[in-house]
Amino acid sequence: MKKISLWILLVVFTVSLARAQESATQQQLDKLSGQIQDLLDAQAQQGKRLDALAKDISELREKVNAPKTEDNASAADLKNLAEKVQEIDRKRRDDRELIIKQIENLGKVAAGAPVKSRTPTTPKTSDDTATPATPQNGYYYVVKPGDTLPAIAKAYRDQGVKVTTTQIKAANPKMNPDMLIVGKKVFIPDASAK
């Protein structure tokens, strides 16, 4: 009986020891199961991140491989534009110089243009001019350097005297209209003066 009791005691001890081991094993299994679940969750999150990165890479590849649009100017375009701007600026300066020269010429013509006198004169006979067939009223103009017959006529027209180069030639038959002599008098007829 002692042997049976010993066996029973041994079986009870083994069973209790087995139960204690089973409880410890169960705890370890639960702990391992929790860690596995954490790893699976982390793996799922990593998978989502990888999917997002793969999508970003795909979009970047599409952008790189997409044909370039002409929204941006190339270096050649900028150089071409700079050359055109320089050319326009050069033309602007040339135009400015031309305008200044024209203004100076107009100033010379205006400075040489006589002031319209209040009383018109009747042409007198001199060795340079011949008296026209009919007596006329008008003005004498002294030729200055750089004067031309059209410029003189225009200066008088600007002052309100209605005269043409043809009328001036007719009033001065001995005058060479292509070679005006500086210091000589030219008669400017004025039909409106009385």
TIVO-2410 file (N, C-alpha, C; in nm, 3 decimals):
# residues 194
REC num residu      c1      c2      c3 atome chaine
REC   1      M   0.078  -0.115   0.000     N      A
REC   1      M   0.000   0.000   0.000    CA      A
REC   1      M   0.084   0.123   0.000     C      A
REC   2      K   0.184   0.107   0.053     N      A
REC   2      K   0.277   0.217   0.050    CA      A
REC   2      K   0.317   0.243  -0.093     C      A
REC   3      K   0.328   0.146  -0.168     N      A
REC   3      K   0.367   0.166  -0.306    CA      A
REC   3      K   0.256   0.232  -0.384     C      A
REC   4      I   0.139   0.198  -0.356     N      A
REC   4      I   0.026   0.256  -0.427    CA      A
REC   4      I   0.015   0.402  -0.384     C      A
REC   5      S   0.028   0.426  -0.260     N      A
REC   5      S   0.018   0.564  -0.214    CA      A
REC   5      S   0.134   0.643  -0.273     C      A
REC   6      L   0.245   0.584  -0.283     N      A
REC   6      L   0.359   0.652  -0.339    CA      A
REC   6      L   0.331   0.681  -0.487     C      A
REC   7      W   0.275   0.588  -0.552     N      A
REC   7      W   0.241   0.607  -0.694    CA      A
REC   7      W   0.134   0.713  -0.708     C      A
REC   8      I   0.044   0.712  -0.623     N      A
REC   8      I  -0.063   0.811  -0.630    CA      A
REC   8      I  -0.002   0.949  -0.602     C      A
REC   9      L   0.079   0.951  -0.502     N      A
REC   9      L   0.144   1.078  -0.468    CA      A
REC   9      L   0.229   1.125  -0.587     C      A
REC  10      L   0.298   1.035  -0.646     N      A
REC  10      L   0.381   1.068  -0.761    CA      A
REC  10      L   0.293   1.112  -0.878     C      A
REC  11      V   0.184   1.050  -0.901     N      A
REC  11      V   0.092   1.085  -1.010    CA      A
REC  11      V   0.033   1.222  -0.980     C      A
REC  12      V  -0.010   1.246  -0.853     N      A
REC  12      V  -0.069   1.373  -0.815    CA      A
REC  12      V   0.037   1.482  -0.832     C      A
REC  13      F   0.160   1.455  -0.790     N      A
REC  13      F   0.267   1.553  -0.801    CA      A
REC  13      F   0.296   1.579  -0.948     C      A
REC  14      T   0.301   1.479  -1.027     N      A
REC  14      T   0.329   1.492  -1.169    CA      A
REC  14      T   0.217   1.569  -1.236     C      A
REC  15      V   0.095   1.539  -1.198     N      A
REC  15      V  -0.020   1.607  -1.257    CA      A
REC  15      V  -0.016   1.754  -1.218     C      A
REC  16      S   0.012   1.781  -1.090     N      A
REC  16      S   0.017   1.922  -1.048    CA      A
REC  16      S   0.134   1.991  -1.115     C      A
REC  17      L   0.244   1.921  -1.126     N      A
REC  17      L   0.360   1.978  -1.194    CA      A
REC  17      L   0.327   2.000  -1.341     C      A
REC  18      A   0.257   1.910  -1.402     N      A
REC  18      A   0.218   1.921  -1.542    CA      A
REC  18      A   0.122   2.038  -1.558     C      A
REC  19      R   0.032   2.052  -1.459     N      A
REC  19      R  -0.062   2.164  -1.467    CA      A
REC  19      R   0.014   2.296  -1.451     C      A
REC  20      A   0.109   2.304  -1.366     N      A
REC  20      A   0.187   2.425  -1.347    CA      A
REC  20      A   0.265   2.456  -1.474     C      A
REC  21      Q   0.321   2.351  -1.533     N      A
REC  21      Q   0.394   2.371  -1.658    CA      A
REC  21      Q   0.299   2.413  -1.768     C      A
REC  22      E   0.183   2.355  -1.769     N      A
REC  22      E   0.084   2.387  -1.871    CA      A
REC  22      E   0.041   2.533  -1.856     C      A
REC  23      S   0.023   2.578  -1.733     N      A
REC  23      S  -0.015   2.717  -1.707    CA      A
REC  23      S   0.096   2.809  -1.752     C      A
REC  24      A   0.221   2.776  -1.722     N      A
REC  24      A   0.334   2.857  -1.764    CA      A
REC  24      A   0.346   2.854  -1.915     C      A
REC  25      T   0.324   2.738  -1.971     N      A
REC  25      T   0.331   2.724  -2.116    CA      A
REC  25      T   0.220   2.806  -2.181     C      A
REC  26      Q   0.102   2.802  -2.120     N      A
REC  26      Q  -0.011   2.878  -2.173    CA      A
REC  26      Q   0.020   3.028  -2.169     C      A
REC  27      Q   0.082   3.072  -2.062     N      A
REC  27      Q   0.119   3.213  -2.051    CA      A
REC  27      Q   0.222   3.249  -2.157     C      A
REC  28      Q   0.317   3.159  -2.176     N      A
REC  28      Q   0.418   3.185  -2.279    CA      A
REC  28      Q   0.354   3.185  -2.418     C      A
REC  29      L   0.260   3.094  -2.438     N      A
REC  29      L   0.190   3.090  -2.567    CA      A
REC  29      L   0.109   3.218  -2.588     C      A
REC  30      D   0.041   3.263  -2.482     N      A
REC  30      D  -0.036   3.387  -2.493    CA      A
REC  30      D   0.057   3.505  -2.523     C      A
REC  31      K   0.172   3.505  -2.454     N      A
REC  31      K   0.269   3.612  -2.475    CA      A
REC  31      K   0.321   3.606  -2.618     C      A
REC  32      L   0.356   3.489  -2.666     N      A
REC  32      L   0.405   3.472  -2.802    CA      A
REC  32      L   0.296   3.508  -2.903     C      A
REC  33      S   0.175   3.471  -2.873     N      A
REC  33      S   0.064   3.503  -2.962    CA      A
REC  33      S   0.046   3.654  -2.972     C      A
REC  34      G   0.060   3.725  -2.861     N      A
REC  34      G   0.051   3.871  -2.862    CA      A
REC  34      G   0.164   3.934  -2.942     C      A
REC  35      Q   0.285   3.879  -2.926     N      A
REC  35      Q   0.399   3.931  -3.001    CA      A
REC  35      Q   0.383   3.905  -3.151     C      A
REC  36      I   0.330   3.787  -3.181     N      A
REC  36      I   0.306   3.755  -3.324    CA      A
REC  36      I   0.203   3.851  -3.381     C      A
REC  37      Q   0.099   3.879  -3.301     N      A
REC  37      Q  -0.003   3.972  -3.349    CA      A
REC  37      Q   0.057   4.111  -3.370     C      A
REC  38      D   0.144   4.155  -3.278     N      A
REC  38      D   0.212   4.284  -3.293    CA      A
REC  38      D   0.297   4.286  -3.420     C      A
REC  39      L   0.370   4.175  -3.445     N      A
REC  39      L   0.452   4.166  -3.565    CA      A
REC  39      L   0.366   4.170  -3.692     C      A
REC  40      L   0.251   4.102  -3.687     N      A
REC  40      L   0.161   4.102  -3.803    CA      A
REC  40      L   0.107   4.243  -3.829     C      A
REC  41      D   0.072   4.314  -3.718     N      A
REC  41      D   0.023   4.452  -3.734    CA      A
REC  41      D   0.132   4.542  -3.792     C      A
REC  42      A   0.254   4.527  -3.739     N      A
REC  42      A   0.367   4.606  -3.789    CA      A
REC  42      A   0.394   4.574  -3.936     C      A
REC  43      Q   0.383   4.446  -3.970     N      A
REC  43      Q   0.405   4.405  -4.109    CA      A
REC  43      Q   0.297   4.466  -4.199     C      A
REC  44      A   0.172   4.470  -4.150     N      A
REC  44      A   0.063   4.529  -4.230    CA      A
REC  44      A   0.090   4.678  -4.252     C      A
REC  45      Q   0.136   4.748  -4.147     N      A
REC  45      Q   0.169   4.891  -4.161    CA      A
REC  45      Q   0.285   4.912  -4.258     C      A
REC  46      Q   0.385   4.825  -4.249     N      A
REC  46      Q   0.498   4.833  -4.342    CA      A
REC  46      Q   0.451   4.809  -4.485     C      A
REC  47      G   0.358   4.716  -4.501     N      A
REC  47      G   0.303   4.688  -4.634    CA      A
REC  47      G   0.232   4.810  -4.690     C      A
REC  48      K   0.155   4.881  -4.603     N      A
REC  48      K   0.086   5.001  -4.649    CA      A
REC  48      K   0.187   5.109  -4.689     C      A
REC  49      R   0.293   5.124  -4.608     N      A
REC  49      R   0.396   5.223  -4.641    CA      A
REC  49      R   0.464   5.188  -4.773     C      A
REC  50      L   0.494   5.061  -4.793     N      A
REC  50      L   0.556   5.018  -4.918    CA      A
REC  50      L   0.465   5.045  -5.037     C      A
REC  51      D   0.333   5.020  -5.019     N      A
REC  51      D   0.238   5.048  -5.126    CA      A
REC  51      D   0.235   5.198  -5.160     C      A
REC  52      A   0.236   5.283  -5.054     N      A
REC  52      A   0.237   5.427  -5.076    CA      A
REC  52      A   0.365   5.471  -5.147     C      A
REC  53      L   0.480   5.416  -5.106     N      A
REC  53      L   0.607   5.448  -5.172    CA      A
REC  53      L   0.608   5.402  -5.317     C      A
REC  54      A   0.552   5.282  -5.340     N      A
REC  54      A   0.545   5.230  -5.477    CA      A
REC  54      A   0.459   5.322  -5.564     C      A
REC  55      K   0.350   5.374  -5.506     N      A
REC  55      K   0.261   5.464  -5.580    CA      A
REC  55      K   0.334   5.596  -5.611     C      A
REC  56      D   0.407   5.649  -5.510     N      A
REC  56      D   0.483   5.773  -5.531    CA      A
REC  56      D   0.589   5.755  -5.640     C      A
REC  57      I   0.658   5.643  -5.635     N      A
REC  57      I   0.761   5.614  -5.736    CA      A
REC  57      I   0.699   5.604  -5.874     C      A
REC  58      S   0.583   5.540  -5.882     N      A
REC  58      S   0.513   5.527  -6.010    CA      A
REC  58      S   0.474   5.665  -6.065     C      A
REC  59      E   0.423   5.752  -5.978     N      A
REC  59      E   0.385   5.887  -6.021    CA      A
REC  59      E   0.507   5.967  -6.067     C      A
REC  60      L   0.618   5.951  -5.994     N      A
REC  60      L   0.741   6.021  -6.034    CA      A
REC  60      L   0.791   5.972  -6.168     C      A
REC  61      R   0.782   5.841  -6.190     N      A
REC  61      R   0.825   5.787  -6.320    CA      A
REC  61      R   0.738   5.843  -6.432     C      A
REC  62      E   0.608   5.854  -6.408     N      A
REC  62      E   0.519   5.910  -6.509    CA      A
REC  62      E   0.555   6.055  -6.540     C      A
REC  63      K   0.588   6.131  -6.434     N      A
REC  63      K   0.626   6.270  -6.456    CA      A
REC  63      K   0.757   6.281  -6.534     C      A
REC  64      V   0.852   6.195  -6.500     N      A
REC  64      V   0.981   6.198  -6.568    CA      A
REC  64      V   0.966   6.155  -6.713     C      A
REC  65      N   0.885   6.055  -6.737     N      A
REC  65      N   0.869   6.003  -6.872    CA      A
REC  65      N   0.769   6.083  -6.956     C      A
REC  66      A   0.691   6.170  -6.893     N      A
REC  66      A   0.593   6.249  -6.967    CA      A
REC  66      A   0.667   6.348  -7.057     C      A
REC  67      P   0.612   6.376  -7.175     N      A
REC  67      P   0.678   6.473  -7.263    CA      A
REC  67      P   0.680   6.610  -7.196     C      A
REC  68      K   0.790   6.682  -7.218     N      A
REC  68      K   0.805   6.813  -7.156    CA      A
REC  68      K   0.713   6.912  -7.224     C      A
REC  69      T   0.651   6.996  -7.143     N      A
REC  69      T   0.567   7.101  -7.196    CA      A
REC  69      T   0.653   7.225  -7.214     C      A
REC  70      E   0.607   7.315  -7.298     N      A
REC  70      E   0.684   7.436  -7.328    CA      A
REC  70      E   0.647   7.551  -7.235     C      A
REC  71      D   0.615   7.520  -7.110     N      A
REC  71      D   0.582   7.624  -7.014    CA      A
REC  71      D   0.707   7.701  -6.971     C      A
REC  72      N   0.820   7.638  -6.976     N      A
REC  72      N   0.944   7.701  -6.930    CA      A
REC  72      N   1.028   7.742  -7.050     C      A
REC  73      A   1.100   7.849  -7.035     N      A
REC  73      A   1.186   7.897  -7.142    CA      A
REC  73      A   1.323   7.830  -7.131     C      A
REC  74      S   1.375   7.794  -7.243     N      A
REC  74      S   1.509   7.734  -7.244    CA      A
REC  74      S   1.613   7.846  -7.247     C      A
REC  75      A   1.736   7.808  -7.230     N      A
REC  75      A   1.845   7.906  -7.233    CA      A
REC  75      A   1.852   7.972  -7.370     C      A
REC  76      A   1.827   7.895  -7.475     N      A
REC  76      A   1.830   7.952  -7.610    CA      A
REC  76      A   1.718   8.054  -7.628     C      A
REC  77      D   1.600   8.024  -7.572     N      A
REC  77      D   1.488   8.119  -7.579    CA      A
REC  77      D   1.523   8.249  -7.509     C      A
REC  78      L   1.584   8.238  -7.391     N      A
REC  78      L   1.623   8.358  -7.315    CA      A
REC  78      L   1.729   8.438  -7.391     C      A
REC  79      K   1.825   8.369  -7.453     N      A
REC  79      K   1.929   8.438  -7.528    CA      A
REC  79      K   1.868   8.510  -7.648     C      A
REC  80      N   1.776   8.443  -7.717     N      A
REC  80      N   1.709   8.502  -7.832    CA      A
REC  80      N   1.630   8.625  -7.790     C      A
REC  81      L   1.560   8.614  -7.678     N      A
REC  81      L   1.483   8.727  -7.627    CA      A
REC  81      L   1.575   8.844  -7.591     C      A
REC  82      A   1.687   8.814  -7.528     N      A
REC  82      A   1.782   8.919  -7.491    CA      A
REC  82      A   1.836   8.989  -7.616     C      A
REC  83      E   1.865   8.913  -7.722     N      A
REC  83      E   1.914   8.972  -7.846    CA      A
REC  83      E   1.809   9.064  -7.907     C      A
REC  84      K   1.683   9.021  -7.905     N      A
REC  84      K   1.575   9.103  -7.960    CA      A
REC  84      K   1.558   9.231  -7.880     C      A
REC  85      V   1.567   9.221  -7.749     N      A
REC  85      V   1.555   9.340  -7.664    CA      A
REC  85      V   1.670   9.437  -7.694     C      A
REC  86      Q   1.791   9.385  -7.711     N      A
REC  86      Q   1.905   9.471  -7.744    CA      A
REC  86      Q   1.887   9.537  -7.880     C      A
REC  87      E   1.833   9.461  -7.975     N      A
REC  87      E   1.809   9.517  -8.108    CA      A
REC  87      E   1.704   9.628  -8.102     C      A
REC  88      I   1.599   9.606  -8.026     N      A
REC  88      I   1.495   9.708  -8.011    CA      A
REC  88      I   1.553   9.832  -7.943     C      A
REC  89      D   1.637   9.811  -7.843     N      A
REC  89      D   1.699   9.923  -7.773    CA      A
REC  89      D   1.790  10.001  -7.868     C      A
REC  90      R   1.866   9.929  -7.951     N      A
REC  90      R   1.954   9.995  -8.048    CA      A
REC  90      R   1.870  10.077  -8.146     C      A
REC  91      K   1.761  10.020  -8.195     N      A
REC  91      K   1.674  10.093  -8.288    CA      A
REC  91      K   1.612  10.215  -8.219     C      A
REC  92      R   1.579  10.200  -8.092     N      A
REC  92      R   1.522  10.312  -8.017    CA      A
REC  92      R   1.623  10.426  -8.008     C      A
REC  93      R   1.750  10.391  -7.979     N      A
REC  93      R   1.855  10.494  -7.972    CA      A
REC  93      R   1.876  10.559  -8.108     C      A
REC  94      D   1.876  10.477  -8.216     N      A
REC  94      D   1.893  10.533  -8.350    CA      A
REC  94      D   1.777  10.628  -8.383     C      A
REC  95      D   1.655  10.585  -8.349     N      A
REC  95      D   1.539  10.670  -8.373    CA      A
REC  95      D   1.549  10.800  -8.293     C      A
REC  96      R   1.596  10.791  -8.171     N      A
REC  96      R   1.611  10.910  -8.087    CA      A
REC  96      R   1.711  11.006  -8.150     C      A
REC  97      E   1.825  10.953  -8.197     N      A
REC  97      E   1.924  11.039  -8.261    CA      A
REC  97      E   1.868  11.103  -8.387     C      A
REC  98      L   1.791  11.026  -8.465     N      A
REC  98      L   1.730  11.079  -8.587    CA      A
REC  98      L   1.630  11.189  -8.552     C      A
REC  99      I   1.551  11.168  -8.447     N      A
REC  99      I   1.454  11.269  -8.406    CA      A
REC  99      I   1.526  11.396  -8.361     C      A
REC 100      I   1.634  11.380  -8.285     N      A
REC 100      I   1.710  11.497  -8.240    CA      A
REC 100      I   1.767  11.574  -8.359     C      A
REC 101      K   1.820  11.502  -8.458     N      A
REC 101      K   1.873  11.569  -8.578    CA      A
REC 101      K   1.762  11.643  -8.652     C      A
REC 102      Q   1.646  11.578  -8.665     N      A
REC 102      Q   1.533  11.642  -8.733    CA      A
REC 102      Q   1.488  11.767  -8.659     C      A
REC 103      I   1.486  11.759  -8.526     N      A
REC 103      I   1.447  11.876  -8.446    CA      A
REC 103      I   1.550  11.987  -8.465     C      A
REC 104      E   1.679  11.951  -8.466     N      A
REC 104      E   1.782  12.052  -8.490    CA      A
REC 104      E   1.765  12.116  -8.627     C      A
REC 105      N   1.737  12.034  -8.730     N      A
REC 105      N   1.715  12.088  -8.864    CA      A
REC 105      N   1.594  12.180  -8.867     C      A
REC 106      L   1.487  12.139  -8.800     N      A
REC 106      L   1.367  12.223  -8.794    CA      A
REC 106      L   1.398  12.353  -8.720     C      A
REC 107      G   1.480  12.342  -8.615     N      A
REC 107      G   1.520  12.463  -8.541    CA      A
REC 107      G   1.597  12.558  -8.630     C      A
REC 108      K   1.688  12.503  -8.712     N      A
REC 108      K   1.764  12.587  -8.805    CA      A
REC 108      K   1.671  12.654  -8.905     C      A
REC 109      V   1.575  12.576  -8.958     N      A
REC 109      V   1.481  12.631  -9.055    CA      A
REC 109      V   1.395  12.737  -8.987     C      A
REC 110      A   1.349  12.705  -8.866     N      A
REC 110      A   1.264  12.802  -8.795    CA      A
REC 110      A   1.343  12.927  -8.760     C      A
REC 111      A   1.470  12.912  -8.723     N      A
REC 111      A   1.553  13.027  -8.690    CA      A
REC 111      A   1.578  13.112  -8.814     C      A
REC 112      G   1.585  13.047  -8.928     N      A
REC 112      G   1.610  13.120  -9.052    CA      A
REC 112      G   1.483  13.172  -9.115     C      A
REC 113      A   1.368  13.126  -9.068     N      A
REC 113      A   1.241  13.171  -9.126    CA      A
REC 113      A   1.213  13.313  -9.081     C      A
REC 114      P   1.173  13.397  -9.172     N      A
REC 114      P   1.146  13.535  -9.134    CA      A
REC 114      P   1.016  13.545  -9.057     C      A
REC 115      V   1.011  13.647  -8.978     N      A
REC 115      V   0.887  13.676  -8.908    CA      A
REC 115      V   0.802  13.755  -9.005     C      A
REC 116      K   0.678  13.720  -9.016     N      A
REC 116      K   0.588  13.785  -9.110    CA      A
REC 116      K   0.570  13.930  -9.068     C      A
REC 117      S   0.603  14.020  -9.158     N      A
REC 117      S   0.590  14.162  -9.125    CA      A
REC 117      S   0.445  14.203  -9.141     C      A
REC 118      R   0.412  14.312  -9.080     N      A
REC 118      R   0.274  14.358  -9.082    CA      A
REC 118      R   0.239  14.422  -9.217     C      A
REC 119      T   0.334  14.479  -9.280     N      A
REC 119      T   0.305  14.544  -9.408    CA      A
REC 119      T   0.379  14.473  -9.519     C      A
REC 120      P   0.307  14.414  -9.612     N      A
REC 120      P   0.371  14.347  -9.724    CA      A
REC 120      P   0.443  14.449  -9.812     C      A
REC 121      T   0.545  14.402  -9.879     N      A
REC 121      T   0.621  14.488  -9.968    CA      A
REC 121      T   0.598  14.448 -10.111     C      A
REC 122      T   0.622  14.540 -10.197     N      A
REC 122      T   0.612  14.514 -10.339    CA      A
REC 122      T   0.753  14.487 -10.387     C      A
REC 123      P   0.772  14.383 -10.471     N      A
REC 123      P   0.907  14.351 -10.511    CA      A
REC 123      P   0.973  14.465 -10.586     C      A
REC 124      K   1.101  14.482 -10.558     N      A
REC 124      K   1.181  14.583 -10.627    CA      A
REC 124      K   1.271  14.512 -10.726     C      A
REC 125      T   1.307  14.581 -10.827     N      A
REC 125      T   1.394  14.522 -10.927    CA      A
REC 125      T   1.537  14.529 -10.877     C      A
REC 126      S   1.605  14.416 -10.881     N      A
REC 126      S   1.746  14.412 -10.849    CA      A
REC 126      S   1.815  14.329 -10.954     C      A
REC 127      D   1.943  14.317 -10.946     N      A
REC 127      D   2.010  14.238 -11.049    CA      A
REC 127      D   1.987  14.090 -11.032     C      A
REC 128      D   1.940  14.043 -10.911     N      A
REC 128      D   1.916  13.900 -10.889    CA      A
REC 128      D   1.775  13.860 -10.926     C      A
REC 129      T   1.682  13.951 -10.914     N      A
REC 129      T   1.543  13.915 -10.935    CA      A
REC 129      T   1.483  14.000 -11.045     C      A
REC 130      A   1.388  13.947 -11.110     N      A
REC 130      A   1.316  14.023 -11.213    CA      A
REC 130      A   1.176  14.048 -11.162     C      A
REC 131      T   1.121  14.159 -11.200     N      A
REC 131      T   0.987  14.192 -11.156    CA      A
REC 131      T   0.889  14.106 -11.232     C      A
REC 132      P   0.797  14.041 -11.158     N      A
REC 132      P   0.699  13.960 -11.228    CA      A
REC 132      P   0.610  14.048 -11.316     C      A
REC 133      A   0.536  13.985 -11.404     N      A
REC 133      A   0.453  14.056 -11.500    CA      A
REC 133      A   0.350  14.144 -11.430     C      A
REC 134      T   0.296  14.096 -11.316     N      A
REC 134      T   0.198  14.175 -11.243    CA      A
REC 134      T   0.255  14.211 -11.108     C      A
REC 135      P   0.224  14.330 -11.057     N      A
REC 135      P   0.277  14.365 -10.926    CA      A
REC 135      P   0.217  14.273 -10.820     C      A
REC 136      Q   0.303  14.234 -10.726     N      A
REC 136      Q   0.260  14.143 -10.622    CA      A
REC 136      Q   0.299  14.198 -10.487     C      A
REC 137      N   0.227  14.150 -10.384     N      A
REC 137      N   0.262  14.181 -10.247    CA      A
REC 137      N   0.334  14.059 -10.191     C      A
REC 138      G   0.424  14.079 -10.094     N      A
REC 138      G   0.494  13.966 -10.037    CA      A
REC 138      G   0.606  14.010  -9.945     C      A
REC 139      Y   0.706  13.925  -9.932     N      A
REC 139      Y   0.814  13.946  -9.837    CA      A
REC 139      Y   0.946  13.909  -9.901     C      A
REC 140      Y   1.052  13.974  -9.853     N      A
REC 140      Y   1.186  13.935  -9.896    CA      A
REC 140      Y   1.246  13.847  -9.788     C      A
REC 141      Y   1.313  13.744  -9.836     N      A
REC 141      Y   1.380  13.652  -9.744    CA      A
REC 141      Y   1.526  13.646  -9.783     C      A
REC 142      V   1.616  13.657  -9.682     N      A
REC 142      V   1.760  13.649  -9.707    CA      A
REC 142      V   1.802  13.503  -9.688     C      A
REC 143      V   1.861  13.443  -9.790     N      A
REC 143      V   1.900  13.302  -9.788    CA      A
REC 143      V   2.011  13.280  -9.686     C      A
REC 144      K   1.993  13.175  -9.607     N      A
REC 144      K   2.091  13.137  -9.504    CA      A
REC 144      K   2.152  13.001  -9.540     C      A
REC 145      P   2.265  12.967  -9.478     N      A
REC 145      P   2.328  12.838  -9.509    CA      A
REC 145      P   2.232  12.722  -9.479     C      A
REC 146      G   2.225  12.626  -9.568     N      A
REC 146      G   2.143  12.507  -9.549    CA      A
REC 146      G   1.999  12.524  -9.594     C      A
REC 147      D   1.960  12.645  -9.640     N      A
REC 147      D   1.822  12.668  -9.684    CA      A
REC 147      D   1.795  12.597  -9.815     C      A
REC 148      T   1.672  12.551  -9.830     N      A
REC 148      T   1.623  12.498  -9.957    CA      A
REC 148      T   1.493  12.569  -9.987     C      A
REC 149      L   1.456  12.573 -10.113     N      A
REC 149      L   1.333  12.642 -10.151    CA      A
REC 149      L   1.210  12.578 -10.087     C      A
REC 150      P   1.199  12.444 -10.084     N      A
REC 150      P   1.082  12.384 -10.017    CA      A
REC 150      P   1.078  12.416  -9.867     C      A
REC 151      A   1.195  12.422  -9.802     N      A
REC 151      A   1.198  12.454  -9.658    CA      A
REC 151      A   1.154  12.598  -9.635     C      A
REC 152      I   1.197  12.689  -9.720     N      A
REC 152      I   1.157  12.830  -9.706    CA      A
REC 152      I   1.006  12.842  -9.726     C      A
REC 153      A   0.954  12.777  -9.830     N      A
REC 153      A   0.810  12.782  -9.857    CA      A
REC 153      A   0.731  12.725  -9.739     C      A
REC 154      K   0.778  12.618  -9.683     N      A
REC 154      K   0.710  12.556  -9.570    CA      A
REC 154      K   0.712  12.647  -9.449     C      A
REC 155      A   0.825  12.713  -9.425     N      A
REC 155      A   0.835  12.804  -9.310    CA      A
REC 155      A   0.732  12.917  -9.323     C      A
REC 156      Y   0.715  12.971  -9.445     N      A
REC 156      Y   0.615  13.076  -9.464    CA      A
REC 156      Y   0.474  13.020  -9.452     C      A
REC 157      R   0.451  12.900  -9.504     N      A
REC 157      R   0.317  12.838  -9.490    CA      A
REC 157      R   0.284  12.817  -9.343     C      A
REC 158      D   0.384  12.778  -9.263     N      A
REC 158      D   0.361  12.759  -9.120    CA      A
REC 158      D   0.322  12.890  -9.051     C      A
REC 159      Q   0.361  13.003  -9.112     N      A
REC 159      Q   0.327  13.134  -9.056    CA      A
REC 159      Q   0.197  13.189  -9.115     C      A
REC 160      G   0.133  13.111  -9.201     N      A
REC 160      G   0.003  13.150  -9.254    CA      A
REC 160      G   0.006  13.211  -9.393     C      A
REC 161      V   0.123  13.220  -9.455     N      A
REC 161      V   0.134  13.272  -9.591    CA      A
REC 161      V   0.111  13.155  -9.686     C      A
REC 162      K   0.010  13.169  -9.770     N      A
REC 162      K  -0.020  13.061  -9.864    CA      A
REC 162      K   0.067  13.078  -9.987     C      A
REC 163      V   0.176  12.998  -9.990     N      A
REC 163      V   0.271  13.009 -10.098    CA      A
REC 163      V   0.325  12.871 -10.132     C      A
REC 164      T   0.359  12.850 -10.259     N      A
REC 164      T   0.417  12.724 -10.302    CA      A
REC 164      T   0.553  12.751 -10.362     C      A
REC 165      T   0.630  12.646 -10.380     N      A
REC 165      T   0.763  12.663 -10.441    CA      A
REC 165      T   0.748  12.712 -10.585     C      A
REC 166      T   0.644  12.669 -10.653     N      A
REC 166      T   0.620  12.714 -10.791    CA      A
REC 166      T   0.595  12.863 -10.795     C      A
REC 167      Q   0.520  12.916 -10.698     N      A
REC 167      Q   0.493  13.059 -10.694    CA      A
REC 167      Q   0.622  13.137 -10.663     C      A
REC 168      I   0.706  13.081 -10.574     N      A
REC 168      I   0.832  13.148 -10.543    CA      A
REC 168      I   0.923  13.149 -10.667     C      A
REC 169      K   0.927  13.038 -10.740     N      A
REC 169      K   1.008  13.032 -10.863    CA      A
REC 169      K   0.957  13.134 -10.965     C      A
REC 170      A   0.824  13.144 -10.976     N      A
REC 170      A   0.766  13.239 -11.073    CA      A
REC 170      A   0.797  13.383 -11.033     C      A
REC 171      A   0.800  13.411 -10.904     N      A
REC 171      A   0.827  13.547 -10.857    CA      A
REC 171      A   0.975  13.581 -10.867     C      A
REC 172      N   1.061  13.482 -10.881     N      A
REC 172      N   1.206  13.502 -10.889    CA      A
REC 172      N   1.260  13.426 -11.010     C      A
REC 173      P   1.234  13.476 -11.133     N      A
REC 173      P   1.269  13.399 -11.253    CA      A
REC 173      P   1.418  13.380 -11.274     C      A
REC 174      K   1.503  13.467 -11.223     N      A
REC 174      K   1.647  13.452 -11.244    CA      A
REC 174      K   1.713  13.364 -11.139     C      A
REC 175      M   1.636  13.322 -11.040     N      A
REC 175      M   1.691  13.242 -10.930    CA      A
REC 175      M   1.702  13.095 -10.973     C      A
REC 176      N   1.814  13.031 -10.936     N      A
REC 176      N   1.830  12.887 -10.958    CA      A
REC 176      N   1.780  12.818 -10.830     C      A
REC 177      P   1.664  12.751 -10.834     N      A
REC 177      P   1.608  12.695 -10.711    CA      A
REC 177      P   1.691  12.580 -10.654     C      A
REC 178      D   1.778  12.521 -10.734     N      A
REC 178      D   1.861  12.411 -10.685    CA      A
REC 178      D   1.990  12.460 -10.621     C      A
REC 179      M   2.027  12.588 -10.647     N      A
REC 179      M   2.150  12.643 -10.590    CA      A
REC 179      M   2.121  12.782 -10.536     C      A
REC 180      L   2.066  12.786 -10.413     N      A
REC 180      L   2.038  12.915 -10.351    CA      A
REC 180      L   2.169  12.974 -10.301     C      A
REC 181      I   2.187  13.103 -10.322     N      A
REC 181      I   2.311  13.170 -10.282    CA      A
REC 181      I   2.288  13.237 -10.148     C      A
REC 182      V   2.375  13.203 -10.052     N      A
REC 182      V   2.364  13.257  -9.917    CA      A
REC 182      V   2.380  13.408  -9.921     C      A
REC 183      G   2.287  13.479  -9.854     N      A
REC 183      G   2.292  13.626  -9.847    CA      A
REC 183      G   2.207  13.693  -9.953     C      A
REC 184      K   2.163  13.623 -10.055     N      A
REC 184      K   2.079  13.681 -10.160    CA      A
REC 184      K   1.935  13.686 -10.112     C      A
REC 185      K   1.860  13.783 -10.165     N      A
REC 185      K   1.719  13.798 -10.128    CA      A
REC 185      K   1.632  13.719 -10.224     C      A
REC 186      V   1.531  13.657 -10.166     N      A
REC 186      V   1.432  13.583 -10.244    CA      A
REC 186      V   1.297  13.645 -10.212     C      A
REC 187      F   1.221  13.680 -10.317     N      A
REC 187      F   1.089  13.738 -10.294    CA      A
REC 187      F   0.988  13.626 -10.273     C      A
REC 188      I   0.910  13.639 -10.162     N      A
REC 188      I   0.807  13.541 -10.130    CA      A
REC 188      I   0.673  13.608 -10.154     C      A
REC 189      P   0.600  13.569 -10.259     N      A
REC 189      P   0.472  13.634 -10.288    CA      A
REC 189      P   0.366  13.594 -10.185     C      A
REC 190      D   0.276  13.689 -10.156     N      A
REC 190      D   0.166  13.662 -10.063    CA      A
REC 190      D   0.040  13.717 -10.127     C      A
REC 191      A  -0.039  13.632 -10.188     N      A
REC 191      A  -0.160  13.673 -10.257    CA      A
REC 191      A  -0.267  13.724 -10.159     C      A
REC 192      S  -0.260  13.679 -10.035     N      A
REC 192      S  -0.365  13.719  -9.939    CA      A
REC 192      S  -0.338  13.855  -9.879     C      A
REC 193      A  -0.214  13.907  -9.890     N      A
REC 193      A  -0.180  14.037  -9.831    CA      A
REC 193      A  -0.229  14.148  -9.923     C      A
REC 194      K  -0.279  14.258  -9.864     N      A
REC 194      K  -0.331  14.370  -9.945    CA      A
REC 194      K  -0.272  14.498  -9.898     C      A
***
